[in-house]
Every structure is written in structure tokens, then in C-alpha cells.
């Protein structure tokens, strides 16, 4: 048996999703004439109570476009030191926008209003880069799927308004967060100046993210997407997958979360594990005891048919997803339990 827990991006379209894709009405989205893309953008903008949305081939491009929208070269954004926009987007913050990052060490990828307040550069102090943007990530990737307390987000919004800062949300796994908190998407739409949401992670689509913002912001984003090479033609086949996932797959995220918590429970009882970070959604991050080598452990698990990755600094990661079956889950739980007995 082979079980891939490297990421929730490894999924393949479900049968129903494929049928929706095959039957999609399509056009040329570069000319904004793809009815399925237009319908997706309108549907999700309405879901979040925001004015407009734009379909992107990747969450990275959506985030990078948002940064471009809210900043000018030489300015600075504030984010957590674990942020995806800093670690996993190829240095795009500096390459695409000429912007620097002020990194804050938050709680598992979550920063608070007090930290941000201390990091904002004085607007009239020309020796420092002008702070213009705050970017949050919910859930946090390197933070192990941690979920923001919405009350803290509201405090951050108030602070941003006081200092005339834009507020962006990297919501690649926001669907996971919403299943935990039961907050409504419109609550987020009322707070953030822009939000990116991904369909190719927990929702199981092959490709696609959306950027949500004001009509003015999305009109500008359309040009930036073109500059970044993100214009697609008959992308309605992909948009149809996203629309299907929104209707049929969101509720399945709860099962991913439950399985992740069960994996964490077994790991916590293992004699080869030093610590397991709290599990709120579908990401399990743990560290081995010093006498166990990370790469040796990864290779040992691979030999047993279980794939995972290292995050560096002693951390390993497992991510549950919709293609991770009950049979596979029982196999992983049993395998980890046997390892504990043998080691």
C-alpha cells in the first residue's frame, strides 16, 4: 500500500468533479468570455460579500498580485516569519513588487495586533521603508494548520485602519478554518481588502485559486495577472471543478481534520517522537527525539509505503486530504503503533 501524506495538493478529481468538468460551458477567459469562470468569480465574490473576484492558476500568483495591488517598490509589508508569501513563493515579494518583509515571530504562524503595532514604521521617517500592507495566513502552513481567532483579526483590522494599511489574507486553507470556527465567509469579506482562496488543496481540485477584492482592485489585478503570465483560455473546465467542490466537498474537510487529530494522538504516544504540535485542522507537525534521524525516518516510512516531508529545523509534516481513505488511515495508524513497539 502507498499512502501519500506529503500535502493536500496530491489529490485527483472525484468522479463527480470530472463529470462537471467534461460538461462545462467554456469560452476564452482572456477576453472574459468563459461563462464557467465568470460564474465562479461571481459566486465566490457573493459568498464573501466582496465586489469582485479573479481566477488564477495558482495561489502564489494570486498572493503576489495582491501584494502588487497594495504596495509600491521600496515599501514594506508585515507578516509572520512562517508566512507562505515569504518562504514558498520564490522570493516573489521582492522580485515582483520590490517590497521587503518585516517578519514577526507569532504563535504558530499567527501574529497579533500588539506585535504589528510595534513593527509599523513611522510614516514620516524616511530612513525606513514605508509600511503599507499587513498579510495574514489562515490556516497557517508552517504553523501546523493553526486557525486565527477572529477577534484578533478584528483588532488587526482596526489597527490597519488607524495607520492606513491594507490588509490581505492568504486564505489558501481558509475553507479548513471555516469548518472549524463556523464563521461565515462574509465576516472575512467585511474585514480584508483582499483574500486569496485555493481550490487545489482541501477541496481537491486539480488547479486554481481566486483573488477577491473591490471592483477597482480586481480591474488592476487583471492587468497584473496578464503581466505575470496568468491569463488562461478555456479555463472554465477548471472553474467547473471549483464550483463542484464548493457545493460537494467542503463538508468532507471535517473528516480530514478528524484523521489528523487521530494521527497526532498516536504520535504523541510514540517513543520516537519528541513533540507533536497542536492539531486544529488537517496538518500534523511533529519532531523526532534526537537519537532518530529525520531523513532516515522519512526513508523508513517510504519503505513502508508512507510518504511525508521534512520542514527543516527538526520538523516533519503529515497532511490529510480527501484521497486519504479509511483503509489507508488504519494502515498508517497501525504502522506507527508497530514502530513504537519495535523501537
Secondary structure, 3 states (H helix, E strand, C coil): CCEECCCCCCCCCCHHHHHHHHCCCCCCHHHCCCHHHHHHHHHHHHHHCCCEEEEECCHHHHHHHHHHHHCCCCCEEEEECCCHHHHCCCCHHHHHHCCEEEEECCECCECCHHHHHHHCCCCCCCCCCCEEEEEEECCCCCCCCCCCCHHHHHHHHHHHHHCCCEEEEEECCHHHHHHHHCCCHHHHHCCCCEEEEECCCCCCCCCCEEEEECHHHHHHHHHHHHHCCCCCCCCHHHHHHHHHHHHHCHHHHHHHHHHHHHHHHHHHCCCCEEEECCCCCCEEEEEECCCCCHHHHHHHHHHCCEECEEEECCEEEEECCCCCCHHHHHHHHHHHHHHHHHC
